[in-house]
Amino acid sequence: MSLDTRLNGHGDDPSGRGDGVLDAADRIRSAIETVIGGKSEIIRIALTVLLAEGHLLVEDIPGVGKTMLAKALGRTIDCTVHRVQFTPDLLPGDITGVSVYHQQRREFEFQPGPVFANIVLGDEINRASPKTQSALLECMEEGQVSVDGVTRRLDPPFMVVATQNPVDMEGTYPLPEAQRDRFMARVAMGYPDAQAELDMIDTHTARSPLDRLTPVTDTGHVSAMIERVRGVHTSPAVKRYAVELVSATRSSPALRLGASPRATLHLVRAARAYAALDGRGHVLPDDLQALAVPVLAHRLLPSPEAQQQQRTPEQVVGELVARLPVPDRG
Amino acid sequence: MRPGADAGPRTLLTLAAAVTTLCAFSLLDPVFSTPGWWTGPVLAVCVVAAVGAAAQWVRVLGPLTPLLQLAALAPAVTGYHAPDTALLGVVPTPASVGRLTALGAAGLEEIRVGTTPVPASPGLTVLVTLCLGLLAVLVHLVAVTLRLAGLAGPALLALVFVPLTVHHEGVAWGAFTVTALGFLLLLGVESAVRTAAWGVRVRSDRWPPRRGRAPAADAARQALDVTRVAAVAVALALLLPLAVPGLVSDAMFALTSGVRGDGRTVTTVNPLASLRNDLTAAGDRQVLEYRTTESSPEYLRTHVLDAFDGADWTMSPVQASQRHRVDGALPEAPGFVPGPEDEPVTTDITVSAAVRQMDFLPLPYPSSGLLVPGEWFADPDTLMVFSPEEEAGGLTYQVTGSRPAPDPGDLAASGEPASVDGRYLELPPVPDEVAALTDSVVADAGNPYERAVALQDWFTGGGFEYDLRPPGVPAGTDPLSYFLLESRTGYCQHFSAAMAVMARYAGIPARVAVGYTAGENVGGDHWVVTQRNGHAWPELYFEGQGWLRFEPTPSASGGQPSADVPDYAAPAREETPEDAGREAAGTPGESAGPEREPEDAETPGPGQEAAPADRTAGGGAGQGSDAPPVAAAVAAALAVLLALPALVRRIVRGLRWGRASDARRRARAAWLELRDDLLDLGLGWNPAESPRAVGRRLEDGQRPAEHARAALRRVVAAEEAARYAPEPLPARDLADDSRAVRRALAAACPPRTRALALLLPRSLFTRKRPRRNSRRTV
């Protein structure tokens, strides 16, 4: 699904890399690639989600590098990174923080939880109880934490990278649809290819390559990049295409639940970031096509018929993309 | 098997397509000399339309409609043209196929040798039925199946080329109007159906219509659209003739005439036009037969054209007055006094019953007595015999008279003409070069007779070529000087007219006679005159001898075969062998062109259709060069039809680039061209593919050369930027890029695909926009 950049040789891009803002993105990407080989598209989507101010859900069986991806992303940026290992006994307060009575000052003092960070790694999020899950999800949506009637803002950039085991593994509470909807994108790591796995033996057996990772950029740069992404031009035709794509999931007979309007917003925002990463100042339908599966598929529920035919929502979205005419002119 | 949702409107379109095709039939009518050619084609069109309409109601059959129509044409043609050989009268059998093939071959042969107007023989009718049936299928395919009613116009226009190229009178404006109206009807119905397809019209009683959106306004706007097309069509119809030489009348010496009989105006067939029709007729039908006591019969004259207006010889109106009603005797021939030793000649003439619209009797000149049934009138000045009401077809009459046999010496001594009406010398100003030419030809001639002989010899001396299809006269050129000085090619009409003009200029009273040569002797005193014997010749007046016939038209195989030079007009060459042969032409069993003899002998009798297969190429021996036009016209029409899609594709391309004024539009034009090129080359087009994806697919699939690859990327980038970027890319010469891409893509395709893309560009027949259903505009 790699989107090649052969066609961008004309170099008249208003948000090009000339000013070096988006160079940071390249640096992050190459840094992570030293840790996780052969997954450039997934790294790219992770970066897209970061720049689009969304949250990423990484889903796959254990041991394929979900946590590694999340950690590597956190390490390459000079920012606060907290990790929460979700377990069935984790309480909401363990995430958001609690007010503790201060003996000397005779007052309650707020002890911030791990959510107060730029990047929060929620490991195995589906192992926690729904109550705890929803505490995190509220932070994700609002970008703020309310404890004991006091609302505290989280510092931008704020991104949650949650990993999740497939729901049929033992001891899991599957994320409800409403909560999956809050993640901008979901990626599946998949097994590395043979070469990547071979390389991994060399790089990972001695000592964790994560230790070698040093930050290549900082939050200031990331915020600047986010600002730049907001300025990416989205033509009316492309917006219409996004709406048509999302509404096609609602009318598809193969889907029981279509994508929400929030999905439309996420899709367009992600496409802007994706275009910016490609060095473009405007969104193309190609961006939406490339992002349709990661952004939309996890929000959809297949109809019983589709389930019977073993059609996954990913396949259905792929078919919709292949069928929907690209917008012509605004 | 439920009917297609739009079966109703499509049936309407089918009907309109059929009516349009039928309207276009009027274009072909002038090509045929006999009525009734159209019954087969009408049947074919009805069958095609019926099958088309039926197929609309069975959805799955839709795409197969053309095949079904073609399949239905076979029994229709078989049943109509060869029912006796077919199973149950309609089912084709090997015998019926053989029969139709033979008929078609005969028809093709007729097209090859014949000239218009042609009689509707069975062979031709089979061909016409087939061709028009195929045209109906084509129109249906374009207008109904593909919903491109506009493209049906060029297909119908191909029919215009048939009369335009084969018929000397070109396209009748009436037929053109009918065809155009038929086409407009098709466009109108198409437009109405298309509008209706957008949804049910909002009724004004249920929904207060917004201003300007009332159904009436819609209909009015639709009518306006049709009117706009009509206006363009009319403007083209007016402007096109200026640019196309074929639409300008090049009829040299055309004639207009009217016969007035006691206040009754009778329009008569233009003698020269009917002469030409006779000469160029496909079948050499018999006009009349006669028995005569004369060993070398005189020509048979029908009309006399006595006035020259500078371009045309015309006939002064003749009066049908009771005073000159024919009742046994004819008025005296002016200036002719039969000698006492002259023996009156009796000729019994029977005009074939099939002859139509002949209201002037063919008579030898001079004649003194005429026994004819019915009410006929004579013109005392010219001895033309005519009737405002009677027709000569099937008539038998007896004519008597003495023949002048002037001695050349007497003629030479006759002196200047004095006893003749001065109008026979009237002449509008003659072009200087014609005057100079005449002066030089008659320079050595001392008296009128010698001048006349000198003129005749000058024409028959070998400098002229006989051709029933002379080259067209260039615009702005005097037809007379063009014939005399430039082309020197023509037939009897030109020779006689030119000699008559020159004779008048040389001071000899002259007029042009139209009629038939003596024809062919078929044994004893029995002579037969056919259409090919149609002729025109000058009559010159000599004092004491009256009007004498001269013969400037080349005779024998290189001219009018049955023409002969009268003895008195060929004094100098009396002894030549050629002349002896010509003299012998009058005797039984002999004719001027021996090689024509067997063919002429096979001339079919009256009422019998010329059997096409019996006619050999020799039928065109005398008019060899005028035979191919029908075939050439059909070939031209086919070629036009064949080249039409390529032409339309080219026009579309030209319009696209022509309209592309700014960078955005140029990008658009290049992109649409790329799309159409892909469709043409069968490389496929998926509207779900983004420009970039298309570019990638072509680069990977077609592997264009480096420069074409760069051009392709520029086209893609320009379109992408024009569509989705805030500003389009700066304008480049995308037309060159587009061309480079097209060439590279075509080069990567097999030759068959390339040829198909050129001749039948699929982009013209493909619906490019996906149908958007349930889209509502607020």
Interface residues (C-beta under 8 A of the other chain):
Chain A: D4 R6 L7 N8 G9 H10 D12 P14 H233 S235 A237 V238 G281 H282 V283 L284 P285 D286 Q289 V321 A322 R323 L324 P325 V326 P327 D328 R329 G330
Chain B: R668 N686 P687 A688 E689 S690 P691 R692 A693 G695 R696 R713 V716 A717 E720 A721 A722 R723 Y724 A725 P726 L729 P730 P770
